[in-house]
Amino acid sequence: MLVTEGYDGLSLRAIARAMGMSAPALYRYYASREDLIAALVAELKLELTESLEQVRDAETELVKKLLAVSREFRRWAMAYPAEFTLVFTSSAIGLDRPSDGSVDPTGERFGQVFGNLITELFLTRPFPIPADDEIEPQLREQLQTWNDCFPQPLPLGVTQVFLSAWIRLYGTVSMEVFGQLKFALSDAGPMFEAELRSLADVLGISELYRAPAIGDGWSA
């Protein structure tokens, strides 16, 4: 239904009808449309996270793990654009959280896939980071608040580099999913790889970057 009807089609009544149930019967499982969406987002986010974990665990070297999860993130997004849109749009406007105010643990698990790899990379192969006093004060304050949530304290510069890398990775993938690169690119795969090569430079691992084999992630 998400693929055929889109986000606006996700009403309790429509879903109940598709499942051969009455709307009141579905209300026994979900108190509201928002709770239904939160449950669906959690399920999709778990599916995405498990897909990332699978390709990560298939590799033995840290840099290969990082490249694998980055490419798998794009592959999943391009394979399931409606699901990708629901997961990340809902998260942005708070619809991934149930009405009781609880936080979906799958979001934390998803973040740890990338966060743990970047942390391990910095601890084993320290990459260049700005000193605390080189970070603009208002940004530094916000990064510190976020950094305080991490299980392992890191220099604020690592947090900034991680966030900047995520913005570039997610931004590139999102623009491709939403068709916002078609004005210039008929195939955004090579552009995505160019961004990965650039991020490898930022993370001090450019000599370990390897392009994917043709037909294995270069194009959507």
ABEGO torsion letter per residue (X at the ends): XAAAAEAAABBAAAAAAAAGBBAAAAAAABABAAAAAAAAAAAAAAAAAAAAAAAAAABABAAAAAAAAAAAAAAAAAABAAAAAAAAAAAAAGAABBAAGBBBAAAAAAAAAAAAAAAAAAAABBBBBBBAAABBAAAAAAAAAAAAABABBBBAAAAAAAAAAAAAAAAAAAAAAAGAAAAABABAAAAAAAAAAAAAAAAGAAAABBBBBBGBGABX
